[in-house]
Structure formats: structure tokens, C-alpha cells
């Protein structure tokens, strides 16, 4: 009986990772499609990211002559990091699964940062001027974004007096007073602003090849074929992971499976998709409704997000 329970838990853990792996391109496709429709364009199909991955995996791999082993290793490091985080967070279940205790919410944040750091190094390693430009801009963003992310996670930890995201989820469900407390509301606001930066929805980024705006795209211009596919897939998984943490841990901690049955897991998957799409719609409106900002205006929303996180910590201690 015990071995069967353990096997079921392992299968549930695999299901969580596969949910992020297989559905993250769908989330990206939905957001891109909605943005085009808001701008009165036809837009691509929400299934286009899957077609792009299939095309890239079938193409030839071209490596710049100036690149070292860092260029080859970065996509694998980023992709592996994004596969690791879903093990630590509530994706489909509201209780820990095998290996969930190998890291806490701060550990998950550090793993996300590791993936971004690997891509940053790859942009510098390629020797392409746009790669260096994108990496330098990313570092300027990270100077404020990464401490803010850690401060938000610290605030979440203080809110629940625990470092496991499952404890935070249970606390917010069980105690409405905590859910509507100033500390929690400040954390939600701080994390939301941070999401616009971490998922490239702040209007200083550009997903098209305009060098004046490029940040994320500039770092991977020299990639092609399967390595480019891994990088794009890793960025879509990062977006899905951050959305999942924001929704399942902090904002909408309902709709998760409590017993891990097949029907419950399927329902949790549908609920997660619905929450993703609702947040994606909000993000698309935020990205398209604002005029494009000068790059150096990035400090304003990030400083506000950091201030919100600090206020959350202070409010929790009062």
C-alpha cells in the first residue's frame, strides 16, 4: 500500500512538471494572440509556438566561431533550471510531493535566477555586439529586479512564518483576514509589477528586432536550431512558473487538487489554464495600453515594486 502511494505521488510530481513543460507554449501563444487583437491585428494562432518549436528542432545548428562552451551550455542550463522549479511549487496539488522539500520558495527564486544568468553569459560569450547590448541591459534590470524578487519571497515567508509555498497557500485559503491584510495586498502589488519586467511585458522591451528596444531577444540573436528552441521554450516556462507562483501561492490559491485523484488533477489543470489566461489577458492589456517608455524609465516601476515589498515586510511586523 505504501509503495503504491509513493508511486502515485511520483506520477503526480511528473504531471506537474509536464504541465509547465507542455502548456507553457500555449500560454505564450494566447498572450501574443490577444496582444495582436488588442492592436486590431489578426495575430498568429495560439498554437504557433508549438509550430515554431517543431521548425527550430528540425533546423541545422550553427555555432559562431567566437563562441566557447558557455554558448552551448547556457540553453541546457536554462532549460534544466525551468524544469526543476515546478517540483518545488504547487502547480496542480495543494500539498508537497516527492522532492518538493529539497528547496523552499527562496531556492526556487535562485534557480530561476540561475537560468537567466546562464543566458546573460551566453549573450556576452557570442561576441556579437547585440548580444553584449542585451546582456548589459539585462544586468541593469536585474540590479533592481532580482533583489525585489527575493524581497517578495521574503515577505511571503514572513507572512506564513514558513518557507514552503504550500504553507502560504493553505494559510491564505484558511484565513481570509490574512488574505485581505495590508501585508498580503502589498505583496500582490509588488509581485504583479515584477511580473511585467520578468516576463517582458513592461513597455521597454521589444519582441521584434529593433535594436533600440531589444533586451531578451538581443541576447539570443546568434542562436539557431535546437539551441534556440530550448532558449525560447525555457523563457516560456519561466513565464508560466512565475504566473503559477503569483496565482496558486499568492493571489488565487484555490482550484488545486487536495487528494491527487486523476479527476482532481485534471480539474486543477483546467483551473490553472483558466487562471493563466485571465492573468495573460491583464498582462496583454498592460503591455499594449501604455505608450512605449524610454529604457531608463525601467527604474520607476521596479523601485515602486521594491517599495511595495518593503512595506509588506514592515506591515507584517506591526
C-alpha positions in Angstrom: 0.0 0.0 0.0 2.8 2.4 0.9 4.7 1.7 -2.3 1.5 2.4 -4.4 1.0 5.7 -2.6 4.6 6.6 -3.3 4.3 5.7 -6.9 1.1 7.8 -7.2 2.9 10.8 -5.6 5.8 10.4 -8.1 3.4 10.3 -11.0 1.7 13.5 -9.7 5.1 15.1 -9.5 5.8 14.2 -13.1 2.4 15.6 -14.1 3.2 18.9 -12.5 6.5 19.2 -14.5 4.8 18.1 -17.7 2.0 20.7 -17.2 4.6 23.5 -17.2 6.6 21.9 -20.0 3.8 21.2 -22.4 1.4 24.0 -21.7 3.8 27.0 -21.3 3.9 27.5 -25.2 0.1 27.6 -25.2 0.2 30.4 -22.6 2.7 32.4 -24.7 0.7 31.9 -27.8 -2.5 33.1 -26.1 -0.8 36.3 -24.8 0.7 37.1 -28.3 -2.6 36.5 -30.0 -4.5 38.7 -27.5 -2.0 41.5 -27.9 -2.4 41.4 -31.7 -6.2 41.5 -31.3 -6.0 44.5 -28.9 -3.9 46.3 -31.6 -6.6 45.4 -34.1 -4.4 42.9 -35.9 -5.3 39.3 -36.9 -2.4 37.8 -34.9 -1.0 34.3 -35.0 -2.7 31.2 -33.8 -2.3 30.3 -30.1 -0.7 27.1 -31.4 2.0 28.9 -33.3 4.7 28.4 -30.5 4.4 24.7 -31.0 4.9 25.0 -34.7 7.9 27.3 -34.1 9.5 24.7 -31.8 9.0 21.9 -34.3 10.6 24.0 -37.0 13.5 25.0 -34.9 14.3 21.5 -33.7 14.4 20.3 -37.3 16.9 23.1 -38.4 20.6 22.9 -38.5 22.6 24.1 -35.5 25.1 26.9 -36.3 27.7 28.0 -33.7 29.6 31.3 -34.0 33.3 30.8 -34.4 33.9 33.2 -31.5 31.7 31.2 -29.0 33.0 28.9 -26.3 31.4 26.1 -24.4 29.4 28.6 -22.4 27.4 29.3 -25.6 26.5 25.7 -25.9 25.8 25.0 -22.2 23.6 28.0 -21.5 20.4 26.8 -23.2 20.8 23.4 -21.4 21.3 25.1 -18.0 18.3 27.5 -18.5 16.0 24.7 -19.7 17.0 22.4 -16.8 16.5 25.1 -14.3 13.0 25.7 -15.5 12.2 22.0 -15.3 13.4 22.0 -11.7 11.2 24.8 -10.2 7.8 23.1 -10.9 9.0 20.4 -8.5 9.1 22.9 -5.6 5.8 24.8 -6.1 2.1 24.0 -6.1 1.1 23.6 -9.8 -1.7 21.0 -9.5 -1.8 19.9 -5.9 -2.0 21.9 -2.6 0.3 19.5 -0.7 4.0 18.7 -1.1 5.1 15.9 -3.4 8.3 13.9 -3.5 11.3 16.1 -3.8 9.2 19.2 -3.0 11.2 19.6 0.2 14.6 19.7 -1.5 14.1 23.5 -1.8 11.9 26.3 -0.5 10.5 29.4 -2.2 13.8 31.2 -2.0 15.5 28.3 -3.5 13.0 28.4 -6.4 13.8 32.1 -6.9 17.6 31.4 -7.0 17.1 28.6 -9.6 15.1 31.0 -11.8 17.9 33.5 -11.5 20.4 30.8 -12.4 18.7 30.2 -15.8 18.7 33.9 -16.6 22.3 34.3 -15.6 23.3 31.5 -18.0 21.6 33.2 -20.9 23.2 36.5 -19.9 26.7 34.9 -20.1 25.8 33.4 -23.4 24.9 36.8 -24.8 28.4 38.1 -23.8 30.1 34.9 -25.0 28.8 35.1 -28.5 30.9 38.1 -29.3 28.0 39.7 -31.2 27.5 43.5 -30.3 23.8 43.0 -29.9 24.4 40.1 -27.5 26.6 42.4 -25.3 24.0 45.1 -25.6 21.1 42.8 -24.5 23.2 41.4 -21.6 24.2 44.8 -20.3 20.6 46.0 -20.4 19.5 42.8 -18.6 22.1 43.4 -15.9 20.7 46.9 -15.4 17.2 45.5 -15.0 18.5 42.7 -12.7 20.1 45.1 -10.3 16.6 46.1 -9.1 14.5 43.1 -10.3 16.4 40.3 -8.6 16.5 41.9 -5.1 12.8 42.8 -5.5 12.0 39.2 -6.3 14.0 38.0 -3.3 12.3 40.6 -1.1 8.9 39.5 -2.3 9.7 35.9 -1.4 11.0 37.0 2.0 7.7 38.8 2.5 5.8 35.7 1.6 7.9 33.7 4.0 7.2 36.2 6.8 3.5 36.2 6.1 3.2 32.5 6.7 6.2 32.0 9.1 7.3 29.2 6.7 9.4 29.0 3.6 7.3 26.4 1.8 4.9 27.8 -0.7 2.3 25.1 0.2 2.1 26.6 3.7 1.4 30.0 2.3 -1.4 28.5 0.0 -3.1 26.8 3.0 -2.8 29.9 5.2 -4.5 32.2 2.6 -7.3 29.7 2.0 -8.0 29.1 5.7 -7.7 32.7 7.0 -9.4 35.4 4.9 -8.2 38.0 7.4 -4.6 37.3 6.3 -5.6 37.3 2.6 -7.0 40.8 2.9 -4.3 42.1 5.2 -2.2 45.1 4.1 1.0 42.9 4.0 -0.6 40.4 1.6 -2.0 43.1 -0.6 1.3 44.9 -0.8 3.0 41.6 -1.8 0.4 41.1 -4.6 1.0 44.6 -5.9 4.8 44.2 -5.8 4.8 40.8 -7.5 2.4 42.0 -10.2 4.7 44.9 -11.1 7.7 42.5 -11.0 5.9 40.1 -13.4 5.7 42.8 -16.1 9.5 43.0 -16.0 10.4 39.4 -15.6 8.0 38.3 -18.4 9.0 41.2 -20.7 5.6 42.9 -20.6 6.9 46.2 -19.4 6.8 48.6 -22.5 10.5 49.0 -22.6 11.0 45.6 -24.2 10.5 44.5 -27.8 9.9 41.0 -29.1 10.9 42.2 -32.6 14.4 43.0 -33.9 14.5 46.7 -33.2 17.9 47.1 -31.6 16.9 50.3 -29.7 14.4 48.2 -27.7 15.8 44.7 -27.7 16.8 43.1 -24.4 15.8 39.4 -24.2 15.9 38.9 -28.0 19.3 40.6 -28.3 21.0 38.0 -26.1 19.9 35.1 -28.3 20.3 36.6 -31.8 23.3 34.3 -32.5 21.4 31.1 -31.6 19.7 28.9 -34.1 18.2 25.5 -34.5 17.7 23.3 -31.4 19.6 25.5 -29.0 17.3 28.5 -29.9 14.3 26.2 -29.4 15.5 25.3 -25.9 16.0 29.0 -25.1 12.6 30.1 -26.3 10.9 27.1 -24.5 12.8 28.0 -21.3 11.6 31.6 -21.4 8.0 30.4 -21.9 8.4 28.0 -19.0 9.8 30.8 -16.8 6.7 32.9 -17.6 4.4 30.0 -16.8 6.2 29.4 -13.5 6.0 33.0 -12.4 2.4 33.1 -13.3 1.8 29.9 -11.3 3.6 31.2 -8.2 1.7 34.5 -8.4 -1.7 32.7 -8.8 -1.5 29.5 -6.9 0.6 30.7 -4.0 -0.3 34.4 -3.6 -3.4 35.5 -5.4 -5.9 32.7 -6.3 -4.8 29.8 -4.1 -8.0 27.8 -4.9 -8.7 25.2 -7.5 -5.8 22.8 -6.7 -6.2 19.1 -6.1 -6.4 18.2 -2.4 -6.3 14.4 -2.8 -4.4 13.8 -6.1 -7.0 11.8 -7.9 -7.0 11.7 -11.7 -10.2 13.7 -11.9 -8.9 16.2 -9.3 -5.6 16.7 -11.2 -7.4 17.2 -14.5 -9.7 19.8 -12.9 -6.7 21.5 -11.4 -5.0 21.6 -14.8 -8.1 23.2 -16.4 -8.4 25.7 -13.5 -4.7 26.6 -13.9 -5.2 27.2 -17.6 -8.2 29.5 -16.9 -6.1 31.5 -14.3 -3.2 31.7 -16.7 -5.4 33.1 -19.5 -7.1 35.6 -17.2 -3.7 36.9 -16.0 -2.3 36.8 -19.5 -5.2 39.0 -20.7 -4.4 41.5 -18.0 -0.7 41.5 -18.9 -1.5 41.9 -22.6 -3.7 45.0 -21.8 -0.9 46.4 -19.6 1.7 45.9 -22.3 -0.3 47.3 -25.2 -2.3 50.1 -23.4 0.8 52.1 -22.4 3.0 54.1 -24.7 6.5 52.7 -25.1 8.8 54.1 -22.4 12.4 55.1 -22.6 14.7 52.4 -21.4 15.9 54.3 -18.4 12.3 54.6 -17.1 12.6 51.0 -16.0 13.7 52.2 -12.6 10.4 53.7 -11.7 8.2 50.6 -11.7 10.9 48.4 -10.2 11.5 50.9 -7.5 7.8 51.0 -6.8 7.7 47.2 -6.7 10.7 47.1 -4.2 8.9 49.7 -2.0 5.8 47.7 -2.0 7.7 44.6 -0.9 9.4 46.6 1.9 6.0 47.9 3.0 4.7 44.3 3.1 7.5 43.3 5.4 7.0 46.3 7.6 3.2 45.8 7.8 3.7 42.2 8.7 5.9 43.1 11.7 3.4 45.7 13.0 
